[in-house]
Amino acid sequence: MEIYREDTSVVARYADRLSDVYRRHLQCTTLREGAHVVALPAYRGVALDVLDLSSLGTTGTFKDWLAAVAIAECLAHGHRTVLAQSSGNTANAVARYAAHAGIRCVILYPPASRRRILPHLAEAPGVHFVEVDAPEERIKQVLAAASAALDLPVVPPLEAQLEANKLRAYLLRDAALASGRQWDWHVQAVSSGFGPMGLYRGFREIRQDDPGMPWPRFLGVQQEAIAPYAAALTGTAVNEEAPMIEPTLFRRAPGPDLLARMQSLCTDSGGTVRVVSNGRYHALEAKAIADLTSAGVRVTHDADGQVRERAGLYSLAGTYDAVDGGLIEEGARVLAAYTGGSGPGAPLFEPEHRARAQDVVGLVAALTGLRRPAAASQA
Ligand SMILES: Cc1ncc(COP(=O)(O)O)c(C=O)c1O
């Protein structure tokens, strides 16, 4: 059952909460950044709703919001070419929104994320996906080297991510008012944590005008193999030997600034970050899919029968696991964010360009028609 809906664009609806540099060109970048809240069957006495940030989006994940905002900022600064790196979903969103705004983009992604890339997006003029066979840190390094050597901005910057994600708080304030519901917990599968960091920034902003506004406790969910926040906040040991189940949830080393931000939002909201073990995830996945499907939320499968995207399912599996574990208690009401998973099915992407890490700067220079200064040849 649907209990609240913004069909068109959360970003456009709350644009007045953004500063001029993001807002000025938003009408040229927004496409569809919708969201809705649906009710799921209660689980062991816990009322459960899902915030679906996937079905009503342009590329099927909540990354559409930040692409709309970040590309609007690029237009404000007069950038004609941008660089990005991503585990897949941000890549799709940046490609779609940059192409829509007539901005050229070169986007690096690792081979593990090839399944994520939507092939039709690569066909747009000026969009170049480059598969780089290197670990996350190395891809970030060569991206920074290309950015410095060619004087091209990297999108989306942190601030645009946080500002785009803060709009979720305004949506939830209005959804709570309209539906009469109040959520005790907000659950999201986290990688970098930009979603919840932006969300709680939004809640803080709203509280400046309305100090009594209740906000939910945050529960972050991480997979067994990659759980830096759970390790830092709760001392959970990370099992790096465990297979990675969801490549989107990739960030292994968030760094002190992001750790401090996550720590502070958990402390302020009374929340935490937990690991869902691979065994538990596999045990809970079918229930998550069945509950979502019967509530009208699509879970996309690829032609080979594989679930296309598991980040949204992790949020739900993490919710069930936290109820089973006693963290979320009977009588509570939970809002689990379904951040991706309803996007279009797609054939496997055939990489357009592949590069070794040390060749990335040269390739980016060639793709963008910019000359590579000699000093930048060693990434
Ligand atoms: C679909 C989806 N869900 C969740 C996440 C986690 O996002 P974050 O940790 O930045 O809030 C990502 C990206 O990393 C994603 O693409």
PDBQT file of the ligand as one rigid body, heavy atoms in Angstrom, charges set to zero:
ROOT
HETATM    1  C1  LIG A 401      21.869   1.917  -4.698  1.00  0.00    +0.000 C 
HETATM    2  C2  LIG A 401      22.807   2.393  -3.659  1.00  0.00    +0.000 A 
HETATM    3  N1  LIG A 401      22.452   2.256  -2.365  1.00  0.00    +0.000 NA
HETATM    4  C3  LIG A 401      23.242   2.678  -1.357  1.00  0.00    +0.000 A 
HETATM    5  C4  LIG A 401      24.467   3.263  -1.621  1.00  0.00    +0.000 A 
HETATM    6  C5  LIG A 401      25.267   3.776  -0.473  1.00  0.00    +0.000 C 
HETATM    7  O1  LIG A 401      25.327   5.177  -0.536  1.00  0.00    +0.000 OA
HETATM    8  P1  LIG A 401      25.932   6.062   0.651  1.00  0.00    +0.000 P 
HETATM    9  O2  LIG A 401      26.692   5.154   1.526  1.00  0.00    +0.000 OA
HETATM   10  O3  LIG A 401      26.840   7.071  -0.003  1.00  0.00    +0.000 OA
HETATM   11  O4  LIG A 401      24.795   6.729   1.348  1.00  0.00    +0.000 OA
HETATM   12  C6  LIG A 401      24.888   3.419  -2.955  1.00  0.00    +0.000 A 
HETATM   13  C7  LIG A 401      26.169   4.022  -3.348  1.00  0.00    +0.000 C 
HETATM   14  O5  LIG A 401      27.202   3.899  -2.810  1.00  0.00    +0.000 OA
HETATM   15  C8  LIG A 401      24.029   2.987  -3.992  1.00  0.00    +0.000 A 
HETATM   16  O6  LIG A 401      24.363   3.139  -5.285  1.00  0.00    +0.000 OA
ENDROOT
TORSDOF 0
